[in-house]
Amino acid sequence: MPEDVATDNDFTVSDVWDYPVHDEWEVALDLLQELGDGWTAPTGFWEELGRAAGMLGLERSREWCWWRGAETRVGVIRADLALRPAGETFRRTPIPGAGVLRPMWDIGNRREDGERDLDIARVWVEFAGDLAPGARAPVRLLPLTSARWRHLTPGDRITLYETAVAGGTATILEVQPPSA
């Protein structure tokens, strides 16, 4: 918040700078990440924060910043994902939460012959390190080909596939176009 209009509840550039002075780099990084959530931060903002997080050895924060930078280029897709229980699919272990998993999704696209055409998107589990079979959580999706996902709107249901058997379903919560 600009200093001349900030209230006692707002944080300003001076507040952020105060943390590194006291060797509290992680707190400063967290504040800057929150700042980026409140406005449409440019890709360079997230890349620099990611670089700083990496230098501090904060790997999940680094990955999160790089993820957010990618979202400025391709858009934001948030969904509520419910995984099927372990006995119903091949998955017996939690899916990692930091954007490692790149499953296929049935998002309604069809081939010329009418068969479903699956699309790939990475999964970031919000507010958790992973998502166990049978569990449910809000996630962010980063599509391989974002243009194929632009028809989605809040309320749409999509299906996750890691094998021929559906591994879960998700309800779209939010779709934002690219900002870069």
C-alpha positions as CSV (number, residue, x, y, z in Angstrom):
1,M,0.0,0.0,0.0
2,P,1.4,3.5,-0.8
3,E,2.6,5.1,2.5
4,D,0.5,8.2,2.1
5,V,-2.9,6.3,2.0
6,A,-2.0,3.3,4.2
7,T,-4.0,2.6,7.3
8,D,-2.7,1.0,10.5
9,N,-3.9,-2.4,9.1
10,D,-2.0,-2.1,5.8
11,F,1.5,-3.0,5.1
12,T,3.8,-0.7,3.1
13,V,7.1,-0.9,1.3
14,S,8.8,0.4,4.4
15,D,7.2,-2.5,6.4
16,V,8.5,-5.0,3.9
17,W,12.0,-3.5,3.9
18,D,12.1,-3.6,7.7
19,Y,12.1,-7.4,7.8
20,P,15.4,-7.9,5.8
21,V,17.0,-5.3,8.0
22,H,16.3,-7.7,10.9
23,D,17.4,-10.7,8.9
24,E,13.8,-12.0,8.5
25,W,13.9,-12.6,4.8
26,E,11.2,-15.3,4.8
27,V,8.7,-13.0,6.4
28,A,9.5,-10.3,3.7
29,L,9.1,-12.9,1.0
30,D,5.7,-14.0,2.4
31,L,4.5,-10.4,2.5
32,L,5.5,-9.9,-1.1
33,Q,3.7,-13.1,-2.1
34,E,0.6,-11.8,-0.4
35,L,1.0,-8.5,-2.2
36,G,1.1,-10.3,-5.5
37,D,-2.2,-12.0,-4.6
38,G,-3.9,-8.6,-4.2
39,W,-3.1,-7.2,-7.7
40,T,-2.1,-8.5,-11.1
41,A,1.6,-8.8,-10.6
42,P,3.7,-9.0,-13.8
43,T,5.6,-12.2,-14.6
44,G,8.9,-10.5,-13.7
45,F,7.6,-9.9,-10.2
46,W,7.0,-13.6,-9.7
47,E,10.3,-14.7,-11.4
48,E,12.3,-12.4,-9.1
49,L,10.5,-13.6,-6.0
50,G,11.1,-17.2,-7.1
51,R,14.8,-16.5,-7.6
52,A,14.9,-14.9,-4.1
53,A,13.1,-17.9,-2.5
54,G,15.5,-20.3,-4.2
55,M,18.5,-18.3,-2.8
56,L,16.9,-18.6,0.6
57,G,16.5,-22.4,0.2
58,L,12.7,-22.1,0.3
59,E,11.9,-24.6,-2.5
60,R,8.1,-24.7,-2.1
61,S,8.0,-20.9,-2.1
62,R,10.3,-20.9,-5.2
63,E,8.0,-23.3,-7.0
64,W,4.9,-21.3,-6.0
65,C,6.3,-18.1,-7.4
66,W,7.3,-19.8,-10.6
67,W,3.7,-21.2,-10.8
68,R,2.2,-17.8,-10.3
69,G,4.4,-16.4,-13.0
70,A,3.1,-19.1,-15.4
71,E,-0.4,-18.2,-14.4
72,T,0.1,-14.6,-15.5
73,R,1.0,-16.0,-19.0
74,V,-1.7,-18.7,-19.3
75,G,-4.4,-17.7,-16.9
76,V,-5.7,-19.0,-13.6
77,I,-7.9,-22.1,-13.2
78,R,-9.0,-23.1,-9.7
79,A,-11.1,-26.1,-8.9
80,D,-12.4,-28.2,-6.0
81,L,-10.8,-31.7,-6.6
82,A,-12.1,-34.9,-5.0
83,L,-9.9,-37.9,-5.5
84,R,-11.5,-41.4,-5.5
85,P,-10.6,-43.6,-2.6
86,A,-7.4,-45.8,-2.8
87,G,-9.3,-49.0,-3.4
88,E,-11.2,-47.6,-6.4
89,T,-8.2,-46.5,-8.6
90,F,-4.6,-47.4,-9.0
91,R,-3.4,-44.5,-6.8
92,R,-2.4,-45.6,-3.3
93,T,-0.3,-42.6,-2.3
94,P,-1.1,-38.9,-2.1
95,I,-0.6,-36.7,-5.1
96,P,2.2,-34.2,-4.4
97,G,0.9,-30.7,-3.9
98,A,3.5,-28.5,-5.5
99,G,2.7,-28.9,-9.2
100,V,4.6,-32.1,-9.9
101,L,1.6,-34.2,-11.1
102,R,0.6,-33.8,-14.8
103,P,-2.5,-35.9,-15.2
104,M,-4.9,-36.0,-18.1
105,W,-8.3,-34.3,-17.8
106,D,-11.6,-34.8,-19.6
107,I,-12.7,-31.1,-19.9
108,G,-15.4,-31.8,-22.5
109,N,-13.2,-31.6,-25.6
110,R,-14.1,-34.1,-28.4
111,R,-12.2,-35.5,-31.4
112,E,-13.7,-35.4,-34.8
113,D,-15.0,-39.0,-34.3
114,G,-16.9,-37.8,-31.1
115,E,-14.6,-39.6,-28.7
116,R,-13.3,-37.6,-25.7
117,D,-10.0,-35.8,-26.2
118,L,-8.1,-35.6,-23.0
119,D,-6.0,-32.6,-22.0
120,I,-3.0,-32.3,-19.7
121,A,-2.7,-29.9,-16.8
122,R,-0.3,-29.7,-13.8
123,V,-2.0,-29.7,-10.3
124,W,-1.1,-27.5,-7.4
125,V,-2.9,-28.4,-4.2
126,E,-3.7,-25.2,-2.3
127,F,-3.0,-24.9,1.4
128,A,-1.5,-28.5,1.7
129,G,1.6,-30.4,0.8
130,D,-0.3,-33.2,-0.9
131,L,-3.8,-34.7,-1.4
132,A,-4.5,-38.3,-0.2
133,P,-6.7,-40.7,-2.1
134,G,-10.3,-40.2,-1.1
135,A,-9.6,-36.6,0.0
136,R,-10.8,-33.3,-1.3
137,A,-9.1,-29.9,-1.6
138,P,-9.0,-26.7,-3.7
139,V,-6.4,-26.9,-6.5
140,R,-4.9,-24.8,-9.2
141,L,-4.5,-26.2,-12.7
142,L,-1.8,-25.2,-15.2
143,P,-2.8,-26.5,-18.6
144,L,-0.2,-27.7,-21.2
145,T,-2.4,-26.0,-23.9
146,S,-4.3,-23.2,-22.2
147,A,-6.4,-22.3,-25.2
148,R,-8.2,-25.7,-25.0
149,W,-9.3,-24.8,-21.4
150,R,-10.8,-21.4,-22.1
151,H,-14.4,-22.6,-22.5
152,L,-14.5,-23.6,-18.8
153,T,-16.6,-21.6,-16.4
154,P,-17.3,-21.9,-12.6
155,G,-19.5,-24.8,-11.9
156,D,-18.2,-27.0,-14.8
157,R,-17.2,-30.5,-13.7
158,I,-14.1,-32.1,-15.2
159,T,-12.5,-35.6,-14.6
160,L,-8.9,-36.5,-13.7
161,Y,-7.3,-39.5,-15.4
162,E,-3.9,-41.0,-14.6
163,T,-5.0,-44.4,-16.1
164,A,-8.0,-45.5,-18.1
165,V,-10.0,-45.3,-14.9
166,A,-11.1,-41.9,-13.6
167,G,-9.1,-40.9,-10.5
168,G,-11.2,-38.0,-9.4
169,T,-13.6,-35.2,-10.3
170,A,-13.2,-31.5,-10.0
171,T,-15.7,-28.6,-10.0
172,I,-14.3,-25.4,-11.5
173,L,-14.3,-22.6,-9.0
174,E,-12.6,-19.8,-10.9
175,V,-11.2,-19.0,-14.4
176,Q,-9.2,-15.9,-15.1
177,P,-7.7,-15.1,-18.5
178,P,-3.9,-14.5,-18.9
179,S,-2.8,-11.1,-17.7
180,A,0.5,-11.0,-19.6
